[in-house]
Structure formats: structure tokens, C-alpha cells
Amino acid sequence: MSNTLKTTALLAALTALLVLIGGFFGGQGGMLLFFGFAVVINLGAYWWSGDIALRMAGAHEVTPEQAPELHQLVQELASYARLPKPRVAIIDNPSPNAFATGRDANHAVVAVTTGILGILNRDELAGVLGHELGHVRNHDILISSIAATVAGAITMLAHAAQWAAIFGGGRRSDEEGEGGGGLIGLLLMAVLAPFAAMLIQMAISRGREYEADASGARLCHRASGLEHALAKLDVASRQEPLQATPATAHLFIVNPLTSGGLATLFSTHPPIEERIARLRAMRL
């Protein structure tokens, strides 16, 4: 399935989900209210999903004066890839990681943590940035950014339902005959966040990471930089995990969620060992 179809399907699923929730709680009036809410989120997800993803990840944009070497490296790689130079952002976090976001190449942003700047040499950092520009070149960033926005919106609603259930909102609704949800509906809403995150992770193919790895290696004219970077990031990110949410985890070059178990089955990130093996094969 193309990224355009994935994006359309994701927006349609969000709209349908919110309309059904609105109907469950407020009947026809609730359906109309939540449909309007869905339209606003859909428009916002398309136009501002990149900036929203940056805020959710705690990233702030930096100027060439603030990070001259990083900007220079991004400029070189963007020129090689024949892409507009993305904006550059930094996340003040010791956990090493990076991601790209934005709705298209003209509105792309590359974000790195302070941790990754501290452990990678220039060739390794170039491999990571090449991977992220590979996502831009492969048109992955729109679907990834919208997925983060959608998951964040549903998580926000689920948290509101959790608090309402805790403070008896559902019981009051049952007693007053308002809506169709009641306590059971609030509890149902409270479990939508992890379920929605799982669906979004399933909607984003692991193959996009392999493709971005290959694109990044070709962009840097060698696979060794990214290969060595992934090996370092695998170890360092386990020692210093990034406190990311399921809504934004799929954006990063290595999965910041290391819970394992059932969650691993739905991870958007393929195993690091397999990614390194494929990069080594490119060198043969």
C-alpha cells in the first residue's frame, strides 16, 4: 500500500472512530460534535503534524549559529540527496536517538538528541542523518507524523475518560440518563489508547526502516557509518532509555520502547541485528 493510501486510511479511521465514540456517548448530537472534532484534527494533522511531533518529543529548533557542525552535515547530505535542506532540531536528552518529521521535503525537520551527538563520530552521525533523509526522500515522514498526531489525540481522550471514570462521571451519566456510555463506556474509552497505538504501529511497515537504512547508506556512499551507529545506539539506548510514548516511538531511528514481550510483536522497528546484517551485505 502506498503512503498516500496509508495516510488516507489513517485519517478515515480516526474520523470513523471518533464519530462512533461520539454516537456511543451522545447519540446523534454526539456524532455530529465528534465529527467536527475529527475534521479539525485531520486538518491539523496534515498541516501541522510535524510541529506537533516535535513538541510531543520535546525538540526545539536550532539555528546554524547554535549548531554549526550539525547544520553543515545536514546541508551536505541534503545536497547529495537533491533535497531542500531540512530544519534542524535538538532534543535535550542523554538517550541517543533521532527522527525526521514534516508533511513533505519542503517542510521537513531532522531532530537529534544531545545523547546521540555525544557518542557518534562524524561518519556515524552522517549515517544516521542519511537514514532520516532517506525517510524524507522516500516520502515516509507524512504518514509517520500523522500517526504521531492521531495517537496523541486518542491518548488524550482516553486519559480524559480515565479521570472521568475515577471521579464517577460514568455513574452520574447513568443516573441522569445522559449519553449512551456511562461507566462502561468510559472504561472502554480508557483502553482505546494502547489499542490505537497498536493499530498505528501495525499500519506502519517495518520495511520503511530497511528502505531508509539502504537509502542512507547509498547517500553516504558507504554502509559502515550507519552500521556502526546502529550497533552503538542499540547498546546505549538500552542503558539510557528515552522516555517516549507509543504515539511517537515509531518516529525514532531505534525503538525507544524496550518493554519487549507482546509489544515487540507490533513494533514498527525491525531487529537491530537484522538491520546491521543487511547493511553489511551491502558492503559485499
C-alpha positions, 0 to 999 in steps of 0.5 A: 500500500502506498503512503498516500493510501496509508495516510488516507486510511489513517485519517478515515479511521480516526474520523470513523472512530471518533464519530462512533465514540461520539454516537456511543456517548451522545447519540446523534448530537454526539456524532455530529460534535465528534465529527467536527472534532475529527475534521479539525484534527485531520486538518491539523494533522496534515498541516501541522503534524510535524510541529506537533511531533516535535513538541510531543518529543520535546525538540526545539529548533536550532539555528546554524549559529547554535549548531554549526557542525550539525547544520553543515552535515545536514546541508551536505547530505541534503545536497547529495540527496537533491533535497531542500535542506531540512530544519534542524532540531535538538532534543535535550536528552542523554538517550541517543536517538533521532527522527525526521518529521514534516508533511513533505521535503519542503517542510521537513525537520531532522531532530537529534538528541544531545545523547546521540551527538555525544557518542557518534563520530562524524561518519556515524552521525552522517549515517544516521542523518542519511537514514532520516533523509532517506525517510524524507526522500522516500516520502515516509515522514507524512504518514509517520507524523500523522500517526504521531498526531492521531495517537496523541489525540486518542491518548488524550481522550482516553486519559480524559475518560480515565479521570472521568471514570475515577471521579464517577462521571460514568455513574452520574451519566447513568443516573441522569440518563445522559449519553449512551456510555456511562461507566462502561463506556468510559472504561472502554474509552480508557483502553482505546489508547494502547489499542490505537497505538497498536493499530498505528504501529501495525499500519506502519511497515517495518520495511520503511526502516530497511528502505531508509537504512539502504537509502542512507547508506547509498547517500553516504556512499558507504554502509559502515557509518550507519552500521556502526551507529546502529550497533552503538545506539542499540547498546546505549539506548538500552542503558539510557532509555528515552522516555517516549510514548507509543504515539511517537516511538515509531518516529525514532531511528531505534525503538525507544520502547524496550518493554519487549514481550507482546509489544515487540510483536507490533513494533514498527522497528525491525531487529537491530541485528537484522538491520546491521546484517543487511547493511553489511551485505551491502558492503559485499 
